[in-house]
Amino acid sequence: MDKRKVINAYRRGFISVQECAQILGIDSLQIMGLVHDPQTPERPQVLKKQPAGG
């Protein structure tokens, strides 16, 4: 699984920090470095609503 998806799941509250670390196979303390890494996007971008008819 893509680590960005796991980190985003943690940020959104779907999984705990321990679960996040376990999925990624790293220590719980190391996960905090990944979560605060500026290379990792903070939040997924919100899609703009567009009319169905185009």
The first five atom37 places (N, CA, C, CB, O) and aatype in JSON, in Angstrom:
{
  "aatype": [12, 3, 11, 1, 11, 19, 9, 2, 0, 18, 1, 1, 7, 13, 9, 15, 19, 5, 6, 4, 0, 5, 9, 10, 7, 9, 3, 15, 10, 5, 9, 12, 7, 10, 19, 8, 3, 14, 5, 16, 14, 6, 1, 14, 5, 19, 10, 11, 11, 5, 14, 0, 7, 7],
  "atom_mask": [
    [1, 1, 1, 1, 1],
    [1, 1, 1, 1, 1],
    [1, 1, 1, 1, 1],
    [1, 1, 1, 1, 1],
    [1, 1, 1, 1, 1],
    [1, 1, 1, 1, 1],
    [1, 1, 1, 1, 1],
    [1, 1, 1, 1, 1],
    [1, 1, 1, 1, 1],
    [1, 1, 1, 1, 1],
    [1, 1, 1, 1, 1],
    [1, 1, 1, 1, 1],
    [1, 1, 1, 0, 1],
    [1, 1, 1, 1, 1],
    [1, 1, 1, 1, 1],
    [1, 1, 1, 1, 1],
    [1, 1, 1, 1, 1],
    [1, 1, 1, 1, 1],
    [1, 1, 1, 1, 1],
    [1, 1, 1, 1, 1],
    [1, 1, 1, 1, 1],
    [1, 1, 1, 1, 1],
    [1, 1, 1, 1, 1],
    [1, 1, 1, 1, 1],
    [1, 1, 1, 0, 1],
    [1, 1, 1, 1, 1],
    [1, 1, 1, 1, 1],
    [1, 1, 1, 1, 1],
    [1, 1, 1, 1, 1],
    [1, 1, 1, 1, 1],
    [1, 1, 1, 1, 1],
    [1, 1, 1, 1, 1],
    [1, 1, 1, 0, 1],
    [1, 1, 1, 1, 1],
    [1, 1, 1, 1, 1],
    [1, 1, 1, 1, 1],
    [1, 1, 1, 1, 1],
    [1, 1, 1, 1, 1],
    [1, 1, 1, 1, 1],
    [1, 1, 1, 1, 1],
    [1, 1, 1, 1, 1],
    [1, 1, 1, 1, 1],
    [1, 1, 1, 1, 1],
    [1, 1, 1, 1, 1],
    [1, 1, 1, 1, 1],
    [1, 1, 1, 1, 1],
    [1, 1, 1, 1, 1],
    [1, 1, 1, 1, 1],
    [1, 1, 1, 1, 1],
    [1, 1, 1, 1, 1],
    [1, 1, 1, 1, 1],
    [1, 1, 1, 1, 1],
    [1, 1, 1, 0, 1],
    [1, 1, 1, 0, 1]
  ],
  "atom_positions": [
    [[0.84, -1.18, 0.0], [0.0, 0.0, 0.0], [0.89, 1.24, 0.0], [-0.96, 0.0, 1.22], [1.95, 1.26, 0.63]],
    [[0.46, 2.26, -0.69], [1.19, 3.52, -0.8], [1.24, 4.21, 0.56], [0.54, 4.44, -1.84], [0.21, 4.38, 1.21]],
    [[2.44, 4.6, 1.0], [2.58, 5.2, 2.33], [1.81, 6.5, 2.46], [4.05, 5.44, 2.64], [1.37, 6.85, 3.55]],
    [[1.63, 7.22, 1.35], [0.86, 8.46, 1.42], [-0.59, 8.19, 1.78], [0.93, 9.21, 0.09], [-1.21, 8.97, 2.51]],
    [[-1.14, 7.1, 1.28], [-2.53, 6.75, 1.6], [-2.66, 6.38, 3.07], [-3.01, 5.59, 0.72], [-3.64, 6.73, 3.72]],
    [[-1.66, 5.67, 3.6], [-1.68, 5.28, 5.01], [-1.59, 6.52, 5.89], [-0.53, 4.3, 5.32], [-2.32, 6.64, 6.86]],
    [[-0.69, 7.43, 5.54], [-0.52, 8.65, 6.33], [-1.77, 9.51, 6.26], [0.7, 9.45, 5.83], [-2.18, 10.09, 7.26]],
    [[-2.39, 9.6, 5.09], [-3.63, 10.36, 4.97], [-4.75, 9.73, 5.78], [-4.05, 10.47, 3.5], [-5.57, 10.43, 6.36]],
    [[-4.78, 8.4, 5.84], [-5.79, 7.72, 6.67], [-5.59, 8.05, 8.13], [-5.72, 6.19, 6.46], [-6.56, 8.24, 8.86]],
    [[-4.33, 8.14, 8.56], [-4.04, 8.54, 9.95], [-4.46, 9.98, 10.19], [-2.55, 8.36, 10.26], [-5.09, 10.29, 11.2]],
    [[-4.11, 10.87, 9.27], [-4.45, 12.29, 9.43], [-5.95, 12.52, 9.49], [-3.85, 13.1, 8.29], [-6.42, 13.41, 10.18]],
    [[-6.7, 11.7, 8.76], [-8.16, 11.84, 8.75], [-8.83, 11.13, 9.92], [-8.72, 11.3, 7.46], [-10.04, 11.25, 10.12]],
    [[-8.03, 10.4, 10.69], [-8.58, 9.76, 11.88], [-9.13, 8.36, 11.66], [0.0, 0.0, 0.0], [-9.8, 7.82, 12.55]],
    [[-8.88, 7.77, 10.5], [-9.38, 6.43, 10.22], [-8.59, 5.35, 10.95], [-9.35, 6.18, 8.73], [-9.14, 4.3, 11.3]],
    [[-7.29, 5.6, 11.18], [-6.44, 4.64, 11.88], [-5.62, 5.38, 12.93], [-5.52, 3.88, 10.89], [-5.42, 6.59, 12.84]],
    [[-5.15, 4.65, 13.93], [-4.33, 5.25, 14.99], [-2.88, 5.33, 14.53], [-4.43, 4.42, 16.31], [-2.5, 4.76, 13.51]],
    [[-2.08, 6.07, 15.31], [-0.66, 6.2, 14.97], [0.03, 4.83, 15.06], [0.04, 7.21, 15.91], [0.93, 4.55, 14.27]],
    [[-0.39, 4.0, 16.0], [0.19, 2.67, 16.12], [-0.16, 1.81, 14.91], [-0.3, 1.99, 17.42], [0.69, 1.08, 14.39]],
    [[-1.4, 1.89, 14.46], [-1.81, 1.13, 13.28], [-1.06, 1.62, 12.03], [-3.33, 1.25, 13.07], [-0.65, 0.82, 11.19]],
    [[-0.9, 2.92, 11.93], [-0.17, 3.51, 10.81], [1.26, 2.99, 10.78], [-0.18, 5.05, 10.9], [1.76, 2.58, 9.73]],
    [[1.91, 3.02, 11.92], [3.29, 2.54, 12.01], [3.37, 1.06, 11.69], [3.86, 2.8, 13.41], [4.31, 0.62, 11.01]],
    [[2.41, 0.28, 12.15], [2.43, -1.16, 11.9], [2.26, -1.45, 10.41], [1.32, -1.85, 12.71], [2.94, -2.32, 9.87]],
    [[1.36, -0.74, 9.76], [1.13, -0.95, 8.32], [2.39, -0.62, 7.53], [-0.04, -0.09, 7.83], [2.75, -1.33, 6.59]],
    [[3.06, 0.47, 7.93], [4.27, 0.89, 7.23], [5.5, 0.1, 7.65], [4.51, 2.35, 7.45], [6.52, 0.15, 6.97]],
    [[5.4, -0.63, 8.76], [6.51, -1.44, 9.23], [7.62, -0.63, 9.86], [0.0, 0.0, 0.0], [8.8, -0.97, 9.75]],
    [[7.24, 0.47, 10.53], [8.23, 1.3, 11.2], [7.81, 1.55, 12.64], [8.41, 2.63, 10.46], [6.7, 1.2, 13.04]],
    [[8.7, 2.15, 13.41], [8.45, 2.46, 14.82], [7.45, 3.61, 14.93], [9.77, 2.81, 15.54], [7.39, 4.47, 14.06]],
    [[6.67, 3.62, 16.01], [5.68, 4.67, 16.22], [6.31, 6.06, 16.27], [4.91, 4.42, 17.49], [5.69, 7.03, 15.85]],
    [[7.53, 6.16, 16.77], [8.21, 7.45, 16.82], [8.65, 7.91, 15.44], [9.42, 7.39, 17.76], [8.64, 9.1, 15.14]],
    [[9.02, 6.96, 14.59], [9.44, 7.31, 13.23], [8.28, 7.83, 12.4], [10.07, 6.11, 12.55], [8.46, 8.63, 11.49]],
    [[7.08, 7.36, 12.72], [5.91, 7.77, 11.94], [5.68, 9.27, 12.08], [4.66, 7.0, 12.4], [5.18, 9.91, 11.15]],
    [[6.03, 9.84, 13.23], [5.82, 11.26, 13.43], [6.7, 12.07, 12.46], [6.13, 11.65, 14.89], [6.29, 13.15, 12.01]],
    [[7.87, 11.56, 12.14], [8.72, 12.23, 11.15], [8.09, 12.21, 9.77], [0.0, 0.0, 0.0], [8.18, 13.2, 9.04]],
    [[7.45, 11.12, 9.42], [6.78, 11.03, 8.12], [5.55, 11.92, 8.06], [6.39, 9.59, 7.83], [5.27, 12.55, 7.04]],
    [[4.82, 11.96, 9.17], [3.59, 12.74, 9.2], [3.91, 14.23, 9.04], [2.82, 12.49, 10.52], [3.15, 14.96, 8.4]],
    [[5.02, 14.67, 9.61], [5.38, 16.08, 9.54], [6.36, 16.39, 8.42], [5.97, 16.51, 10.85], [6.89, 17.49, 8.35]],
    [[6.6, 15.42, 7.53], [7.5, 15.6, 6.41], [6.89, 16.58, 5.4], [7.81, 14.25, 5.74], [5.77, 16.36, 4.95]],
    [[7.6, 17.65, 5.04], [7.04, 18.61, 4.09], [6.85, 18.03, 2.68], [7.94, 19.83, 4.01], [6.11, 18.6, 1.88]],
    [[7.51, 16.92, 2.37], [7.35, 16.29, 1.06], [6.01, 15.57, 0.92], [8.48, 15.32, 0.81], [5.52, 15.35, -0.18]],
    [[5.41, 15.21, 2.08], [4.14, 14.5, 2.07], [3.01, 15.52, 2.06], [4.03, 13.56, 3.29], [2.97, 16.39, 2.92]],
    [[2.09, 15.43, 1.11], [1.0, 16.4, 1.07], [0.19, 16.39, 2.36], [0.08, 16.12, -0.13], [-0.09, 15.32, 2.91]],
    [[-0.18, 17.56, 2.84], [-0.94, 17.68, 4.09], [-2.32, 17.05, 3.96], [-1.06, 19.14, 4.51], [-2.68, 16.17, 4.74]],
    [[-3.05, 17.49, 3.0], [-4.42, 17.01, 2.8], [-4.64, 16.77, 1.31], [-5.46, 18.01, 3.37], [-4.05, 17.44, 0.47]],
    [[-5.51, 15.82, 1.0], [-5.84, 15.66, -0.41], [-6.56, 16.92, -0.91], [-6.73, 14.4, -0.64], [-7.31, 17.54, -0.17]],
    [[-6.32, 17.27, -2.15], [-6.94, 18.47, -2.68], [-8.42, 18.23, -2.91], [-6.27, 18.9, -3.99], [-8.84, 17.17, -3.36]],
    [[-9.2, 19.23, -2.58], [-10.64, 19.15, -2.72], [-10.99, 19.41, -4.19], [-11.37, 20.16, -1.78], [-10.52, 20.36, -4.8]],
    [[-11.82, 18.55, -4.72], [-12.25, 18.72, -6.1], [-13.35, 19.76, -6.17], [-12.73, 17.38, -6.7], [-14.23, 19.82, -5.3]],
    [[-13.3, 20.58, -7.2], [-14.32, 21.61, -7.37], [-15.56, 20.99, -7.98], [-13.79, 22.78, -8.26], [-15.48, 20.11, -8.84]],
    [[-16.72, 21.45, -7.51], [-17.97, 20.97, -8.09], [-18.15, 21.53, -9.48], [-19.18, 21.35, -7.2], [-17.9, 22.71, -9.72]],
    [[-18.58, 20.68, -10.39], [-18.83, 21.09, -11.75], [-20.21, 20.58, -12.14], [-17.73, 20.56, -12.72], [-20.65, 19.53, -11.67]],
    [[-20.88, 21.32, -13.0], [-22.2, 20.87, -13.42], [-22.13, 19.55, -14.2], [-22.88, 21.95, -14.28], [-21.17, 19.31, -14.93]],
    [[-23.13, 18.73, -14.03], [-23.15, 17.42, -14.68], [-23.26, 17.55, -16.19], [-24.3, 16.6, -14.15], [-22.76, 16.69, -16.91]],
    [[-23.9, 18.6, -16.67], [-24.1, 18.77, -18.1], [-22.88, 19.28, -18.83], [0.0, 0.0, 0.0], [-22.85, 19.3, -20.07]],
    [[-21.86, 19.7, -18.1], [-20.62, 20.15, -18.74], [-20.66, 21.56, -19.03], [0.0, 0.0, 0.0], [-19.71, 22.11, -19.57]]
  ]
}
